[in-house]
Amino acid sequence: MGAVAGRPMRCFLAGFTLLLVAGCSASKASQVNGDPVLGYADAPRAVRTLLDKSGMEPELKAAGARLAVGRHVVVAGDVGDTALSEMAHIGDAAVAEVDDLAGQTSHGRVLILAPQTQSDFASWGGAGYDDVYGLTQPPSWKDAPSVITLDLANAGLGAVTLEADGNLLRHVIAHEMFHALTLPVGGSKVPLWLTEGFAEVAGERMRDIPHPEVTWQAALPTDAQFDADPQNAYFLAWQLAAYLQRHEGPARAMRFYFAALSPYRHASLNVLSRRDLGTPLKALVRRWKHTYDAKGPIGVY
């Protein structure tokens, strides 16, 4: 789910890859698992403002989108009420996981778009991203929301869809939520192995089953490999980020991550690694390769 500055962060198919609405009556909202699922016209003003600032209000209104309003997320889609409510629960849980991983407290809400068809996915911001399960558009200005768009109908690897695979859905939402909550306004210019690797750590924390064993040789993936060989690139980026989390400690690893993403940084990743992790990045990568070759992949964190 990586991208250059200003472009959406993408979740490739290979991804191992409440506010209880004030003034909303039972006649206007169906109750699913105790949460309100609203018709578009019944959304409270704060939610309508969020949709308006996202730039998606006309498309969602035209599609007759319904809304599940969670504590940290608003899910808008043309899928069933049960699915919308479940995604709101997952989204709120993903915010908690990301905040725990990143050592932060998030405020405001993230908008999650859940189109029923791939044609809707394209018109809701996914045009040109046919090879992904989801993507994140970080805020382009200070008051704009982060927007996650899910391609629920994409068959992906082995004809599995997000709609059909709960583990994959949790993984993708958590991965994208990491992007949504940690990327600076306007995006980032750091290598994809950094942003995607740490996002994969977040995604794996939301899965109920361990990641399958693989036998790829450890190597730092280039940006080009995230397009040419995403399955390998995402896995190895996750492994390196997980190694940094385990061996350097979550607080030090995230300090390095946020320093690298700072739009005002003037130091190289190698210098930042020496400062925040105590070791030059190249030396850390060599240690990771040695550990990976000797012990195999790191499991779920």
Secondary structure, DSSP 8 states (H G I E B T S, - for coil): ---STTS-EEEETT-------TT--TTTEEEETTEEEEEGGG--HHHHHHHHHHT-HHHHHHTT-EEEE-SSEEEEESS-HHHHHHHHHHHHHHHHHHHHHHT----S-EEEEE-SSHHHHIIIIITT-TTEEEEEE--SSTT---EEEE-TT---GGG--TTT-HHHHHHHHHHHHHHHHHS-TT---S-HHHHHHHHHHHHHHT-SS-------------TTHHHHSHHHHHHHHHHHHHHHHHHH-HHHHHHHHHHHH-TT--S-HHHHHHHHHSS-HHHHHHHHHHHHHHH------
